[in-house]
């Protein structure tokens, strides 16, 4: 995807396939507000630029499909992410991937670090409009349980930090302890979220010259 029109077309196609606006945000690596704006534009609504959780209109689309479509490249990226995590914690035996895109990354990271694998489906996958707090996320029973263990948390992109914070809270509610988070791209440049260190392969800095 090269421009906003391509994103609008992709959002329309995903909406036609029944994906929620939260899932569309996940697929296109944009904020929920941007995903909502893209869907509305696809439907002919020429509203103003989308506002993010921080109240700004800035958002950045990240396309990492060159990694995602090739298992070898994905493994190389995961090795680098795992290397960032080796500096955090000594008794971590569980890596939790945030679905959807964080799950394959977490699988490769877990293999590299020789940990069990868990996955968490965030509330945004059910989000359409309104308060996201009305929805809940959950851990898949097909993978390892938290069971009061120290955990690494893996995702592809941090946009506002809402999903990462939700995942951290969910791990703690299940008695686990998030030791560190790692992502491919951090759009904000977080050093930590809710007391948990955040590592990224790439930090994106938006420069406003107005």
C-alpha positions as CSV (number, residue, x, y, z in Angstrom):
1,X,0.0,0.0,0.0
2,X,1.5,3.3,-1.1
3,X,-1.1,6.0,-0.2
4,X,-4.2,6.8,1.7
5,X,-6.5,5.8,-1.1
6,X,-5.0,2.3,-1.0
7,X,-5.7,2.2,2.7
8,X,-9.3,3.3,2.2
9,X,-9.8,0.5,-0.4
10,X,-8.2,-2.0,2.0
11,X,-10.4,-0.9,4.8
12,X,-13.5,-1.2,2.6
13,X,-12.6,-4.7,1.6
14,X,-11.9,-5.8,5.1
15,X,-15.2,-4.3,6.3
16,X,-17.1,-6.1,3.5
17,X,-15.6,-9.4,4.8
18,X,-17.1,-8.7,8.2
19,X,-14.1,-7.5,10.2
20,X,-14.8,-5.1,13.1
21,X,-13.2,-1.6,13.0
22,X,-10.9,-2.8,15.8
23,X,-9.8,-5.8,13.6
24,X,-9.3,-3.5,10.6
25,X,-7.1,-1.3,12.8
26,X,-5.0,-4.4,13.6
27,X,-4.8,-5.5,10.0
28,X,-3.7,-2.1,8.7
29,X,-1.5,-1.2,11.7
30,X,-3.3,2.1,12.4
31,X,-5.1,3.4,15.4
32,X,-8.8,2.6,16.0
33,X,-9.7,6.1,15.2
34,X,-7.8,6.0,11.9
35,X,-9.5,2.7,11.0
36,X,-12.9,4.2,11.7
37,X,-12.1,7.2,9.5
38,X,-10.9,5.0,6.7
39,X,-14.1,2.9,6.8
40,X,-16.2,6.1,6.8
41,X,-14.3,7.5,3.9
42,X,-14.8,4.2,2.0
43,X,-18.5,4.7,2.5
44,X,-18.5,8.2,1.1
45,X,-18.2,10.2,4.3
46,X,-15.7,13.0,3.8
47,X,-15.3,13.8,7.5
48,X,-12.2,15.5,8.9
49,X,-9.0,13.9,9.8
50,X,-9.1,11.2,12.5
51,X,-8.3,12.0,16.0
52,X,-6.2,9.6,18.0
53,X,-6.5,8.7,21.7
54,X,-4.0,11.5,22.4
55,X,-6.3,14.0,20.6
56,X,-4.0,14.6,17.7
57,X,-4.7,13.9,14.0
58,X,-1.3,12.3,13.3
59,X,-1.0,8.6,12.6
60,X,1.5,6.4,10.7
61,X,0.8,3.4,8.7
62,X,3.4,0.6,9.0
63,X,3.6,-2.1,6.4
64,X,5.8,-4.9,7.5
65,X,4.4,-7.5,5.1
66,X,7.9,-8.0,3.6
67,X,8.7,-9.7,6.9
68,X,5.4,-11.3,7.5
69,X,5.0,-13.1,4.2
70,X,8.4,-14.8,4.5
71,X,9.1,-17.2,7.4
72,X,12.9,-16.8,7.1
73,X,12.7,-13.0,7.3
74,X,10.2,-13.2,10.2
75,X,12.6,-15.5,12.1
76,X,15.5,-13.1,11.6
77,X,13.3,-10.2,13.0
78,X,12.2,-12.4,15.9
79,X,15.8,-13.2,16.7
80,X,16.6,-9.6,17.0
81,X,13.5,-9.0,19.2
82,X,14.5,-11.9,21.4
83,X,18.0,-10.5,21.8
84,X,16.4,-7.3,23.1
85,X,14.6,-9.3,25.7
86,X,17.6,-11.3,27.0
87,X,18.6,-8.2,29.0
88,X,15.4,-8.4,31.0
89,X,14.6,-11.1,33.5
90,X,16.3,-14.4,34.4
91,X,13.4,-16.8,35.2
92,X,11.0,-16.0,32.4
93,X,9.5,-19.1,30.9
94,X,6.5,-17.8,29.0
95,X,6.2,-15.5,25.9
96,X,2.8,-14.0,25.3
97,X,1.9,-12.8,21.8
98,X,-0.9,-10.3,21.3
99,X,-3.2,-11.5,18.5
100,X,-3.3,-11.4,15.6
101,X,0.0,-10.2,14.3
102,X,1.9,-10.5,17.5
103,X,1.3,-14.3,17.7
104,X,3.6,-15.4,14.9
105,X,6.3,-13.1,16.1
106,X,5.9,-14.4,19.6
107,X,6.1,-18.0,18.4
108,X,9.5,-17.3,16.8
109,X,10.6,-15.3,19.9
110,X,9.5,-18.1,22.2
111,X,11.5,-20.7,20.2
112,X,14.6,-18.5,20.3
113,X,14.3,-18.0,24.1
114,X,13.1,-21.5,24.8
115,X,9.9,-20.5,26.6
116,X,6.3,-21.6,26.5
117,X,3.9,-19.7,24.3
118,X,0.7,-18.0,25.2
119,X,-1.6,-15.7,23.2
120,X,-3.9,-12.9,24.1
121,X,-6.8,-11.6,22.0
122,X,-7.4,-7.9,22.9
123,X,-10.7,-6.2,23.3
124,X,-10.2,-4.0,20.2
125,X,-11.0,-7.1,18.0
126,X,-14.6,-6.7,19.1
127,X,-14.6,-2.9,18.9
128,X,-16.9,-1.0,16.4
129,X,-17.8,2.3,18.1
130,X,-18.2,3.6,21.6
131,X,-16.3,2.7,24.7
132,X,-13.8,-0.1,24.2
133,X,-14.0,-0.8,28.0
134,X,-17.4,-2.4,27.3
135,X,-15.5,-5.3,25.6
136,X,-13.2,-7.8,27.0
137,X,-10.1,-9.7,25.8
138,X,-8.9,-13.1,26.7
139,X,-6.1,-15.7,26.6
140,X,-6.4,-18.7,24.3
141,X,-6.8,-22.0,26.0
142,X,-5.0,-23.7,23.1
143,X,-1.7,-22.3,24.3
144,X,0.1,-22.1,27.7
145,X,-1.6,-20.6,30.7
146,X,-0.2,-17.7,32.7
147,X,-0.2,-19.7,35.9
148,X,1.6,-17.0,38.0
149,X,4.6,-17.0,35.8
150,X,7.0,-14.2,34.6
151,X,6.2,-13.3,31.0
152,X,7.5,-11.5,28.0
153,X,4.9,-9.7,25.9
154,X,5.3,-9.5,22.1
155,X,3.4,-7.5,19.5
156,X,4.1,-6.0,16.1
157,X,3.2,-2.3,16.6
158,X,2.6,0.1,19.5
159,X,0.4,2.9,18.4
160,X,-1.3,4.5,21.5
161,X,-0.2,1.8,24.0
162,X,-3.9,0.9,24.8
163,X,-3.6,-2.7,23.7
164,X,-0.3,-3.2,25.4
165,X,-1.6,-1.8,28.6
166,X,-4.6,-4.0,28.4
167,X,-2.4,-7.1,27.9
168,X,-0.2,-6.1,30.8
169,X,-3.2,-5.7,33.1
170,X,-4.7,-9.0,31.9
171,X,-1.5,-10.9,32.7
172,X,-1.4,-9.4,36.2
173,X,-5.0,-10.2,36.8
174,X,-4.1,-13.8,36.1
175,X,-1.3,-13.7,38.6
176,X,1.5,-13.3,36.1
177,X,4.2,-10.7,36.0
178,X,5.1,-9.0,32.7
179,X,8.8,-8.5,32.8
180,X,9.3,-6.8,29.4
181,X,7.5,-6.0,26.1
182,X,9.0,-6.0,22.6
183,X,7.6,-4.8,19.3
184,X,8.8,-4.4,15.8
185,X,7.8,-0.7,15.6
186,X,6.9,1.8,18.3
187,X,5.1,4.8,16.9
188,X,5.4,6.8,20.1
189,X,8.7,5.9,21.6
190,X,7.7,4.4,24.9
191,X,10.5,3.4,27.4
192,X,7.9,1.7,29.6
193,X,4.2,1.1,30.0
194,X,2.7,0.7,33.4
195,X,6.1,0.0,34.9
196,X,7.1,-2.6,32.2
197,X,10.1,-1.9,29.9
198,X,9.2,-1.6,26.2
199,X,11.8,-2.5,23.6
200,X,11.4,-2.0,19.8
201,X,13.5,-2.6,16.7
202,X,12.3,0.7,15.2
203,X,11.1,3.9,16.8
204,X,9.1,6.3,14.7
205,X,9.3,10.0,15.5
206,X,6.8,12.4,14.0
207,X,8.1,15.9,13.6
208,X,5.5,18.7,13.7
209,X,6.9,21.9,12.2
210,X,3.8,24.0,12.6
